[in-house]
Amino acid sequence: MFKNTVLSLVVLSALGTSASYADSFIMLKQMSNKPVQLKEGDYKGNYYVPSTLDTITWGYLPNKNTKPVLSVASGSTVTFDTVSHEGLLEDQGRDAEKFFTSKGVNAAFILDEAKAITKSTLDHDFDKDGPHIVTGPIEIKGAKPGDVLKVEVLKVEPRVPYGVISNRHGKGALPGEFPKKTPQAGASAANPERYGNVSVFTPIEKNASGDYEGVLETASGPSIRFPLSPFMGLMGVAANTSEKVHSVPPSLYGGNIDINELGAGSTVYYPVQVDGALFYTGDSHFAQGDGEVALTALEASARATFKFTLLKAGKDPVPGKKIEQPLAENADFWITPGLDADLDEAMKKSTREAIRFLNQEYGIDESTAYAYLSAATDFEVSQVVDKTKGVHAKIRKSDFKEFGKDVK
């Protein structure tokens, strides 16, 4: 169950008077209109980054020339209020208020930031730019290329009691088969229906146990109900380039990596590419199946809180001895991603990185590591929809108790 108590609260029915399930939902509203260190409330002492027109980019990630919106020291905790792109895009009308009220959402439950973004003159080309609203970046003082940024995910909290799942032409696991609607000429924000894309509005409700779950209505009557597991689909450090960095394909700097294991309690290690590291986040998910086959997961706006620790090259130990691509862990698993436009190659890269990690972290010879992975490790397809596909290994920590390391 998500227990949200913040400085600004709205406690109403999200979907009008008939939707009593949402009566107790606490909307997580913006706590400041600029980056700041919070002096009171549940997040007292945390640094805070809102999603304003001054702190976001739409469709592109930071690069080495991007100016940070905030500078913090290693060891700092930072809370980001992110805004989902779903409900804001041109094929949804680029009018957050109109889109969500058309789904029955009470206007008070539409984030002011979402309204501001869609009403602004911020450039966004639906056909060319990435869809994601990216918040940040923040500078980690003293970070240099060769260092590693350790990012602990402390919380990912839903800001609103609904999200959207979308399937778009030319995208997803079955392009050409879905969507079944036919695109028409003249598609634009003014005529979003002509795109022929499908966006399924999905509320979240409390179940009998008091936990939130997604609710999908069906044409036959009964609803599909599934558990939430919030995480940030997009996290990373700035790429070492002056070129624009599209927000869709993930890479060695992280970005839109879409691994659903990276919710609260997980830790991700990023190889620093540029001075200051320049961390950013966005693309929050309430739930995602491995593969993310339709194109999006249950995408919705979330508040994410992270702790940042800088691991200096040649001084501070890092898992697996070296980090040349993102490495992750949670309470149960070490997670080694593989990224490539070819799913087979992504699988190979994840396997190679898992072998390297076991060799360097535990001193296991490579042939034995390969055998262990075959017998005891699941390789999951993170996603197949982000141009660069993802596979990740889940190496069970409890299998290495005899190695004398702190494993559960």
NORPE-V606355 format. One record per residue. N is the residue number from 1. RES is the residue in one letter. D_FIRST is the distance of its C-alpha to the first C-alpha in Angstrom with 1 decimal. Layout:
n;res;d_first
N;RES;D_FIRST
N;RES;D_FIRST
This chain:
n;res;d_first
1;M;0.0
2;F;3.8
3;K;6.3
4;N;9.6
5;T;12.9
6;V;16.0
7;L;19.8
8;S;19.9
9;L;17.7
10;V;18.1
11;V;16.5
12;L;18.3
13;S;18.2
14;A;17.8
15;L;20.0
16;G;22.6
17;T;23.1
18;S;22.4
19;A;18.8
20;S;17.4
21;Y;13.9
22;A;13.6
23;D;15.2
24;S;12.3
25;F;11.1
26;I;12.3
27;M;14.5
28;L;15.1
29;K;18.9
30;Q;21.5
31;M;22.2
32;S;25.8
33;N;28.2
34;K;29.3
35;P;28.3
36;V;28.3
37;Q;27.2
38;L;24.9
39;K;26.6
40;E;24.0
41;G;20.4
42;D;17.3
43;Y;18.8
44;K;22.2
45;G;24.4
46;N;22.7
47;Y;24.8
48;Y;23.5
49;V;24.5
50;P;24.0
51;S;25.0
52;T;28.3
53;L;31.5
54;D;32.7
55;T;29.8
56;I;29.2
57;T;31.3
58;W;31.0
59;G;31.8
60;Y;33.0
61;L;32.0
62;P;33.6
63;N;36.9
64;K;39.1
65;N;40.5
66;T;37.3
67;K;37.1
68;P;33.9
69;V;32.0
70;L;31.2
71;S;32.7
72;V;30.9
73;A;32.0
74;S;30.7
75;G;27.9
76;S;26.4
77;T;22.7
78;V;22.3
79;T;19.6
80;F;20.3
81;D;19.4
82;T;20.1
83;V;21.2
84;S;21.0
85;H;24.5
86;E;23.5
87;G;24.8
88;L;27.3
89;L;29.7
90;E;33.2
91;D;32.7
92;Q;30.1
93;G;32.7
94;R;31.7
95;D;30.6
96;A;26.9
97;E;27.5
98;K;29.7
99;F;27.5
100;F;24.3
101;T;26.1
102;S;27.9
103;K;24.6
104;G;24.1
105;V;21.8
106;N;22.6
107;A;24.5
108;A;22.6
109;F;19.5
110;I;21.6
111;L;21.6
112;D;25.0
113;E;25.2
114;A;25.0
115;K;27.7
116;A;29.8
117;I;29.8
118;T;30.9
119;K;33.5
120;S;34.9
121;T;37.8
122;L;35.9
123;D;37.6
124;H;35.7
125;D;37.5
126;F;35.4
127;D;37.8
128;K;38.4
129;D;35.5
130;G;32.1
131;P;29.3
132;H;26.9
133;I;26.4
134;V;26.6
135;T;25.8
136;G;28.0
137;P;29.8
138;I;29.7
139;E;32.5
140;I;32.1
141;K;35.3
142;G;37.7
143;A;36.2
144;K;39.0
145;P;39.5
146;G;39.3
147;D;36.5
148;V;33.0
149;L;29.9
150;K;27.0
151;V;23.7
152;E;20.6
153;V;17.3
154;L;15.3
155;K;12.4
156;V;11.9
157;E;10.0
158;P;10.7
159;R;13.5
160;V;14.1
161;P;12.7
162;Y;15.1
163;G;17.0
164;V;20.2
165;I;21.6
166;S;25.3
167;N;28.4
168;R;31.6
169;H;35.2
170;G;36.4
171;K;33.0
172;G;30.5
173;A;31.6
174;L;34.0
175;P;35.9
176;G;38.7
177;E;37.0
178;F;33.9
179;P;33.6
180;K;36.1
181;K;36.9
182;T;40.1
183;P;40.2
184;Q;42.9
185;A;45.0
186;G;44.1
187;A;40.4
188;S;39.0
189;A;36.5
190;A;38.8
191;N;38.9
192;P;35.6
193;E;36.1
194;R;39.1
195;Y;37.0
196;G;36.0
197;N;32.6
198;V;29.5
199;S;26.2
200;V;23.6
201;F;21.3
202;T;17.8
203;P;15.4
204;I;11.7
205;E;10.7
206;K;8.3
207;N;9.6
208;A;11.1
209;S;8.4
210;G;6.1
211;D;4.2
212;Y;6.1
213;E;9.4
214;G;12.7
215;V;15.6
216;L;19.2
217;E;22.0
218;T;25.1
219;A;28.7
220;S;29.1
221;G;26.6
222;P;23.6
223;S;20.4
224;I;18.9
225;R;15.2
226;F;13.6
227;P;10.3
228;L;9.3
229;S;10.3
230;P;11.2
231;F;14.6
232;M;17.8
233;G;20.5
234;L;23.2
235;M;23.9
236;G;27.4
237;V;30.5
238;A;33.6
239;A;36.2
240;N;39.7
241;T;41.4
242;S;42.8
243;E;42.1
244;K;39.2
245;V;36.3
246;H;34.7
247;S;30.9
248;V;30.6
249;P;32.0
250;P;30.4
251;S;32.9
252;L;33.6
253;Y;32.1
254;G;28.7
255;G;27.9
256;N;26.2
257;I;25.5
258;D;22.5
259;I;21.4
260;N;17.9
261;E;17.8
262;L;17.7
263;G;14.1
264;A;12.9
265;G;15.1
266;S;18.0
267;T;21.4
268;V;23.9
269;Y;27.6
270;Y;29.8
271;P;33.6
272;V;34.7
273;Q;37.1
274;V;38.3
275;D;38.8
276;G;35.6
277;A;33.4
278;L;32.0
279;F;28.3
280;Y;26.5
281;T;23.3
282;G;22.1
283;D;21.3
284;S;17.5
285;H;15.8
286;F;12.5
287;A;13.9
288;Q;17.4
289;G;19.6
290;D;22.3
291;G;25.3
292;E;23.7
293;V;26.6
294;A;26.7
295;L;26.7
296;T;23.3
297;A;19.8
298;L;17.1
299;E;18.2
300;A;16.7
301;S;16.9
302;A;14.6
303;R;15.0
304;A;15.9
305;T;17.0
306;F;19.6
307;K;22.1
308;F;25.6
309;T;28.3
310;L;31.7
311;L;33.5
312;K;37.2
313;A;39.5
314;G;41.8
315;K;40.1
316;D;36.5
317;P;35.6
318;V;33.3
319;P;31.8
320;G;34.4
321;K;37.1
322;K;36.9
323;I;34.5
324;E;36.1
325;Q;33.0
326;P;29.3
327;L;28.1
328;A;24.5
329;E;22.8
330;N;19.5
331;A;19.2
332;D;20.9
333;F;23.1
334;W;25.7
335;I;25.5
336;T;28.9
337;P;28.9
338;G;32.0
339;L;32.8
340;D;35.8
341;A;36.9
342;D;37.9
343;L;35.2
344;D;37.7
345;E;38.3
346;A;34.7
347;M;34.4
348;K;37.5
349;K;36.3
350;S;33.0
351;T;35.1
352;R;37.6
353;E;35.0
354;A;33.4
355;I;37.0
356;R;37.7
357;F;34.6
358;L;35.3
359;N;39.0
360;Q;38.3
361;E;35.4
362;Y;36.6
363;G;40.3
364;I;40.1
365;D;43.0
366;E;42.2
367;S;43.5
368;T;41.4
369;A;38.3
370;Y;39.0
371;A;39.5
372;Y;36.2
373;L;34.2
374;S;35.9
375;A;35.2
376;A;31.7
377;T;29.8
378;D;27.9
379;F;28.7
380;E;26.3
381;V;27.2
382;S;24.9
383;Q;26.3
384;V;29.7
385;V;29.6
386;D;30.1
387;K;33.8
388;T;33.4
389;K;31.6
390;G;29.3
391;V;29.2
392;H;27.4
393;A;28.1
394;K;25.5
395;I;27.6
396;R;26.1
397;K;26.5
398;S;27.0
399;D;30.3
400;F;31.9
401;K;31.8
402;E;35.6
403;F;35.8
404;G;34.9
405;K;32.1
406;D;28.8
407;V;26.8
408;K;24.2
